[in-house]
Amino acid sequence: MSAKDTIDLPRLRAFWADRQGLLHLDPKRTPAGVLEETGWARSVGGVAPYLTLFARAGIGRARADKAAADLEIYELPSARGCTYVIPRRDFPLALAAASLGGDDPEIKAAKKHLGLTDAELDRLSQGVLRALERGALDPAGLKEVLGDAVRNLGAEGKKRGVTTTLPLALGHLQRRGEIRRQPVSGRLDEQRYAYVRWSPSPLAGAALTPGDAAVLLARRYFEWIGVASAANFQWFSGLGVKAAKAALEPLELEPIAEGSPLLGRAAEVAALRAFKAPKDPVYRLVAGIDGLVLLRRSIGDHLEPADQKRKVAGDRGVAELGGLQDLTSHAIVDRGRIVGLWEFEPSSGTIAWASFGKANAALKEEVARTERFIQDELGDARSFSLDSPERRQPRIDALRAYKG
């Protein structure tokens, strides 16, 4: 590669944005198609799944909710045991990825500290399956049916964030694809659930060994992001160093330049070298946990040097933007660069936002487009389930007062 073909950070950022579907708004995409092409949408009871679909394809809530009701997409436990909204094609892979590290950490802790045994977990799981043969039940309904089969874990359990054995069994059955939790309201940004049997299970007939699942997860990951480091993939997958290395070997990755930690398949590296970033800005308002920043979890790569030391408000006070592992507010991005932050204020029905540079007409229109979507279809834009308007207000006030 000649000197004139050097891949600088702005070009890399724009390439990542392109792979993430953030340079061209394509209304022909389906919800499942967006997630297949650009990656699973992290879900923590906030609006990230909706914003993922809206920013890339203009998909509204009704269409997204229908796709979930039709099981074209669904929220499942997946990589690192975290929940993502997954396209149907990847249901077996997502569930297999959730178990790559063995037992759920909560189950491991309960076995170690709370006296949980495999026999107790199996008995309760079978009880849950029998109870759900009658139809959907929420946790309260399940506890009523199961009675003493659900053990209270006392003060020690409360200290560890799990008060009974029921959520342990529910999580266990979800990862095995035997039950699924469905939002009571049908929405992807709320966390009140009922549980139903999943028949046929998405794992029925899926012959994915842990090794096969890890390799397929690696393939998907590099399809979504194009180029990344081995450490980036290891974080996303939750695999150990040795297992992550084994998963990457069949992909025959190569560095994008001599000595670079960023790797890609030959076709992706060639695409990066040939890539031309758009000359004009392409603004999108995305969630703070959008795949653009979450897949690699490297906020600094999406910032200009001058923006690294910008002070931003978070739940733990003021911090430098470049020093954060995770964004404290939603992001405004332009060709992969974070150029501002935003929050939604339900009391006024408006987006509070701050741009790191002078806001032009295109940026203002994108803010207005997203604001209309939230006003008309979502009502709020929580980052996560406990992100109440009151908790968010200091961040909103800081954005409104921001002077650059």
Disulfide bonds with the S-S distance in Angstrom:
none
